[in-house]
Amino acid sequence: MHSAAAPSVKYLITGAGGMLGQDLQKALAGRDVTAASRGELDVSDLDAVRQAASGHDVIVNAAAYTRVDDAEEHEKLAHAVNAVGAENLAKAAAENGARLIQLSTDYVFNGRASAPYAEDTLLDPISAYGRTKADGERLAQAANPTATYIVRTAWLYGAGGPNFAETMLRLAQTHETVSVVNDQFGQPTWTGDLAAQIVTLLDSDAPAGIYHATNAGSASWFDFARAVFAAAGLNPDKVTPTDSSRFVRPAPRPSYSVLAHESWRAAGLSPLRDWREALAAAAHAGVLEPDDNPARSR
C-alpha cells in the first residue's frame, strides 16, 4: 500500500499550469511536489525530461497539445508533445523506478459506440489529436509497462483555464441566446474531482493499467450548457439546441464519448460521482461564477 502520509514520496507534475495541473497541486498539497509548467519543461526533450524526473517516485503527465483543430494541420507538433513526450516521461519513470500517470482522452475512440466504452476497447481515433494521444498511450506503456497508469478523461472544466463552461458563461454576458449541439454525448468532468481521483489511485494498491476517470452519467453539450447556466444562477432557457452539422470544424468530433468505469471497481475503488453532483460542487467552490473581466479568458 502506498501511504498518503509517506513523506519520502516525490511527485512531478508536468503541464502544471493547466486546469488539471493546478488542481493536482491543490490535491497534493502538503506533499513533496515539483510542478513544471509547459514553459518550464518541454516534455518532447528527453534530456530535459530525464533531468526533471530524476529523484521522483511519481510522475503525473498533464502536459498535452490540446488544440484539437490545429492538430489537423500540425500533427507533427502535436505528436511531439502527446506521443514522444509521453514516451520520454515513461522512459524516465522506468529509469527511476517511478510510477507514471499518463493522462489520455476519449478521442482515442471513434465515437460511434452506443454503449459506454470499456477500458480495453481497441483504439480507433478519427482525428490527428486522437491519433497522437493514442500513440502516447502505446509508447508510454511500452516504455514503462509495469508502472504506467493510463487515465482517460473527457469534457474537462475547472478554474484556471479555457473550457466549455467558461465559454458558455462568457457568451451569456453578450448573447440573448446561445446555440449548443444536442447530438454529441459525453461526461462533463470537473478537474477538481479528476485530480482527487488521481491522488486516490496513487495512494492505493491499484495495479498499473487503464482507468477511465470521468464523472458518471452522460449528457449532450446542450444538457451540459443548460446545467452550467442553472448552476451559475442564469436562465437555462437562454440555451437553444442545434446539431453538429451547423458547426463544421477541421477536426471531427466523436459523437459518443461516454466511458465505462470498471477498472476502478476491479481495483476496489469507487468511480467518480455523477456529473451533476460534481457541477453543483464546482459551482459551490466558485468555479462557475460569471466572469466580469473579459480579458481573463484570453
N, C-alpha and C positions, 0 to 999 in steps of 0.2 A: 504494500500500500504506500502510495506517495502521499506523505502527510502534508496538509495545508500549512502546518506550522514549521515545517523543516526549514531552518534558517539558511542552510547551505545551498539550496536550490537557486540557481541564477537563470533569469529569464531574459531572452532577447526578443523584442517586438520589432519587426520590420513594418514599414508603412505606418509608423506610429502617429503620423499627423492626420490620418483619415478618421472618419466617423468611428469605425471599429477600433482602430488603433488607440484613439482617445478613450473609448470605453474600456478597452483592455487594461489601460494604465490605471483606471479607477478600480476595476475589478481585482487587480493585483496590488492594490495599494498596501504598503507595509512590507512588501517583499523586495527582493533584490532584483530590480528590473532595469535593463538597458533599453531605452526607447529610441529607435533610429527612424527618422523620417526619410522620405524619398530624397531630400536634399543632402541628408547625412550618410546614406548608404545606397549605392547603386547595386541592386541585387544581381544585375547581369555581369558584374565584375567579380570573378571568382576569387581573386586575391583579396579584394576588399571584404568580401563575404567571409572568407577564412579568418581574416584579422578580427572582424567584428564578432564572429561566432566563438572565437577562442575563449575557453573557460566557462561557457554557458551550458547549462543542463537541458534547457528547453528553448526552442525557437518557435515563435508564432509568426508565420509569414502572412501578414496582412497587406503586403505590398502587391500592387497589381496595376496593370494597364486596363482601365475600365471604360474607356471611351469606345463604346460598342460600335458606333457608326464609323468613327475614324479608323478603327482597326481594319475595316474592309479595304482601305487604301494603304494602311500602314501595318500590315500583318507582321512584317519582319520585326518592326519595333515592338509590337505587342508580344510577339514570340520571345523576344529577348528578355522581357520582364516576366511574363506569365509562365513561360516554359523553361528557358535557360535559368532564370532567376530561381525558380523552384528547385531545379536540379542542383544549382550551386549551393543553396541552403541545405538541401538534403545531403550533399557530399560533405559539407562542413559539419553537419549534425552527426553523420556517421563517423567522421574522424574524431569527434569529441565524445562519442558515446551518448549523444543527446537525442531527445525526442523532438520531432518536428510536427507542428500543426500546420498543414498546408490548406489555406482557405481556397475553396473552389465554388462552383456555381451550377445552377440549374441549366445554364446554357450548354453544358456538355451533352444534353439530351436534345432530341429533335422536336419536342413539344407536341407530338402527335398522339400521345397516350390519352386514355380515357379513365385511367385509374392511377393513383399515386405511384411515382417511380420508386422502385425498390433500390436499395444501395448497390446491388450487384447488376443492375441493368446495364447492358452494353452501351458504351458511349457512341453517340451519333450526332455530333454538333452540326448546326446548319449555318453558322456564321464564323467569321475569322476569329472573333473574340472567343467563341466557344471552342474552336479548334486549338487555340493557344492554351486555354485553360485545361482542356483535355490532355494535351501534351504535357502540361505541368504536372498533372496527376500521375501520369505514367512514369515520367522521368524521376519524380520525387520518390515514388515507391520503389523504382528500380535502384536508385542510389542509396536508399536507407530503408530496406524492406521490412526490417523488424521493428522500426520505431517511427514510422510515418503515419500520421493520422490525417486522412483527407476529410475535411469538414466542408461539406457543400451547403451553401446558403443561397438566399434569393430575396429580392424585393426589399432591400435594406433601407431603413430610415433611422435617423437619430440626430443628435446635436452635432454641430461642428463640421458639417459637410453638405454638399448639394445632394438632394434626394427628392423623390416624388412628393412626399408630404410637404416639404418646404416649398416646392414649386406650386403646389395647389394653394397653399396659404398666401403665397405672393400674388398669384393670379386673382385670388379672391378680393384683393385690395383694389384691383384695377379693372375687373371684368364683372358685368352683371351676372353672366353665367359662364360656366366652364364645361366644355365638352370633353368627355373621357370615354375611352373604349370599354365596351362591356363584353367583348368576345375573347379576351385573354385572361387566363386564370392562374393564380399562384397563391403565395403565402406571405403577406406583409410581415416583415420580421424586424423587430426593434434591436438595434445594435447593443443596447444595454442588456437585453436578455441573452443575445448571442455571446457577448463577452463573458457573462456569468456562467453560461453553459460550457464554454471552452475551459474555464478555470475548474469547473466541476469535473470535466473529463480528465484534466491533468492531475487532479487530486485523487483520482480513482484508480482502480486496478484494471480499468477497461483496456482491452487489447488494441494494438495498432490495427488500422483498417479504415473503412469508410463510414462516416456518420453524416446524416442529414440534419442540419441544425437550422430549421425554420420554425417559426411559430405555427402552431397547429391550426387546423381548419383550412378553408380556402375562400378566395374572393376574386372578383374581377377587379380591374383597375377602377372601374366605376364604383363598385361597392366600397373599395378602399378610400376613394376620394370622398364619397359621402360620409364615411365614418370619420375621416380626418376633419371635415368641416364640422360635424356634430361635436367631436371631441374638443375642438377649438372654440366652441360656442357660436359657430356660424350656421347659417341656414343650409342644410344639406340639399334642399331643393334647387339651389343655385348650380348644382352639378347635373348635367344632362348627358344621356347616353348617346354614344355613336359607335361605329365599328372601325376596325383597324384599316379597312380599305381607304378611310379618309386620312390616314396618317402614314403614307408610304415613306419609309426611311431606307437608307443604304443597307443596313443590316437587317435580315429577317429576325423577327422575334418568335420565340416559342409560344404557341397559343395556349399550351397547358404546361404549367411548371409546378405542379403540386408534388411534393416529395414525401415518401413514406419514412417512418422513424423507427424501424425495427431494431437497428443496431443498438440504440440506447437501451431498449428493454432487454435485449440479449446480454448486455453488459451490466444489467441490474440498476440502470439509471433511468430517470424519468425524462421523457422528451420535453421540449419547450411547451409552455402553456398556449392556449388559444390566442390567435392574433388580436381578437377584440379586447381580451383582458390585457394583453401587452400594450395595446394602443391607449387604453384607459390609464395604465400605469405611466406610460410615457408622457401623456398629457398632464398627469398629476405632477410629474417631475419637471414640467416646464418645457419639454421638448417641442410641443406643438403651439407655443404662444405665437400669435401672428407677429411677423417681423415688421417693425415700423421704420427700419433702416434698410432701404433697398440696396445700399452699397454692400451690405454684409454678405449677400449671397453671390456676389460676382466673383 
